[in-house]
Amino acid sequence: MKKVQNVKQLGTEVLREVSTVLEDVKSKKTQELIDDLILTCRATQGIGDSLSTNRSL
């Protein structure tokens, strides 16, 4: 199910964390995250310095 994600502002600690390597861009979980981020961009009109989630793939 698509869900609007929280938008993190520049300077937020989570944006300084090293991300994990994405193994399979075509996995269902990854595609759901991409759908959520697209929905978030549309819902916020792209407002914010960066988009980030606390979800791990």
PyMOL commands that set and color helices and strands:
alter all, ss='L'
color gray80, all
select helices_A, chain A and resi 13-16+28-43
alter helices_A, ss='H'
color red, helices_A
select strands_A, chain A and resi 7-8+50-51
alter strands_A, ss='S'
color yellow, strands_A
deselect
rebuild
show_as cartoon
